[in-house]
């Protein structure tokens, strides 16, 4: 049985950011704006990347 790798996690310095699914500027997904709320994280609805607010409730670094 093949298992899928876990989604990528990014730490952000701002609570409002966008995701387009590709850091290299290639073919990703449509750009979506994401707002990190009180939980301290938000997930992209297209690619499942998780964005964590630095020093927020979900930042365990």
N, C-alpha and C positions, 0 to 999 in steps of 0.2 A: 504494500500500500504506500503510495507516494503522499507525503504530507506537504502542504503549502508552507512556504516560509512566512514568518510573522510579518505584519505590515511594518513599513519603515516608520521610525519615530524621529521627529525633528523638534528641537527646542527653539522657541521664538522669543525675541525680546519685546514683541508687540502683541497685543491681543487681537488685532485685525490683520489678516494676511490673506494671500491667495494661494491656490494650488492649481497647477495645470498638468500635473502628473509626470513632468519630465524636467529635471534640472538642467539638462543639456540643450534645451530649446528645440528638441525634435518633436516627434509625434507623441503626444500624451493624451490629454482629454481637454474638454473646454475649460477655460479658466473659471474657477468658482471662488468667491470670496467667503472666508471663514472667520467667524468671531469666536474667540475663546471666552467662555463664560466662567461662572463662579467655581465650577468643578476643576478648572485649571487646565483643561485639555479640550480638544475638538478633533473629530475625525472627518476626513474628506469622504463624501458620499460616492465619489467615483472610484478612487483607488485605495481607499481605506488607510491612507497615511494618517498617522496621529501627530497632532501638533500640540506641544506642551508649552505653557507659558513659563518662562524662566522665573524662578523664585515664586511660582504660583502653588496652588494646593496640590497639584499632581507632580511637581518637580521633585524627584527623589534623589537627585545627584548630590 
